[in-house]
Amino acid sequence: MVFRSLSVSGRRVCVMSTSRPPTSLSPSRASDFMQCPLLYRFRVIDKLPEKPSEAATRGTLVHAVLERLFDAPAAERTAPRARSLVPGQWDRLLESRPELAELFAGDPEGERLTRWLAEAEQLVERWFSLEDPTRLEPAERELFVETELASGLRLRGVIDRVDVAPTGEVRIVDYKTGKAPRPEYAEGALFQMTFYALVVWRWKQVVPRRLQLVYLGSGEVVTYDPVEADLERVERKLLALWEAIELATRTGDWRPRPTKLCGWCDHQAVCPEFGGTPPVYPLPVVPAAVPAPQAGGGTPSVV
């Protein structure tokens, strides 16, 4: 059992939490481990708090608006209506996550908040140049999916939108509020989508016909049509990844992997790469095995 002191609205409070070994894998957590095992530990094992960012929060807001727009009849799904949803969805987001108000704490006149909301409205409006919501009737929105592989590994995630054609073909759609990456950096986003496709395949025994990424930041749509062999490769990759996570969980060996992304990490103060010391590992550690003494005496070396 671990006690942590956190900052909430300028006050210091003591929070009690119980750390447990990870039991499932999502696309974001899988990406965390591939990016940096120590980052995975900080987020999943230690559950260290992170400051909200304007960009990530704007993404959450835009997703909420696009989800709610489909509550309206098809003919009423217009750009002006979508823009009008932004302030109300921001209020709902603040109600559920009051800590987000800290993003604009130094903005007494509300100028930054006004610009930020306008940027969200622009992203929402750009969507109408990429898709026509009057011709879409999603089968699911913000769908939580979960399945357990034959190995026992549990996979889970949330899909932004699922479209099902009259012929039964499935399309998985994900909204991105950033810009489409250059082809050499597109693997990460494709990994997320094939992860979802694998879950749907193992859950419903249906290979999605199309994976579609809608980049609102740059106004681009990227599609990929997976086949079973693609999903089998992803499954093998995830099983190997999970073995590495289980090994790190048992041994407590979570090594940092420095990249250019370290500059945006909230955990530099406790990262060895920046001279910090990680928190005491909160889970039991299995010591490394010591070989039995060899004949003829002598002290065995510890591997």
Disulfide bonds with the S-S distance in Angstrom:
none
